[in-house]
Amino acid sequence: MADLLLEIGCEEIPSGEIDNALAWLKTNAEQVLNANRLKFNEIKTWGTPRRLVLIVSAIASKQTDLFEEVTGPKVEVAYDSSGNLTKAGLGFINSKGKNASDAFKKTTAKGEVIALQVTEKGLEASKVLPALLNKLIKDIPFSKTMQWDETEVVFIRPVRWILCLLGSKV
């Protein structure tokens, strides 16, 4: 576990925009981290007219693994009259990277279907965070934004630097 620091440095932000941006940043950072299975201790934000800062304390070094039960076609479609898997049943099983022996029958609201237990291994936080933080920064809602160069990036004022540290790693 390490702390995550995100600092956005820019030209002077109007004072009426800072508190709203920080509240949004804190709320949405929490939602994004939870949705991406990155556990953490606490989120804090700070701001000045030239900086917006997000600190996530004790963020996990990798995502938690995801254990999921996925359902496929109905049993009548997945198996033929001899009890052998059909193309539909095999296609479902192969699409999940599993073997026929991994499939089981499950009763749902739609009737009896075949199902599989699928595990998605968690990725390293350092691999997941760049895209998440990039989107978080771009999505901060401001009443007015500006574009200041040919990159087509918009923000409330021209961004001069972004500092992001995960522990001591940039």
Salt bridges, closest charged atoms under 4 A:
GLU7 OE2 - ARG51 NE 3.09
GLU11 OE2 - ARG160 NH2 2.26
ASP65 OD2 - LYS121 NZ 3.80
GLU69 OE2 - LYS106 NZ 2.38
GLU120 OE2 - ARG37 NH2 3.61
ASP139 OD2 - LYS135 NZ 2.55
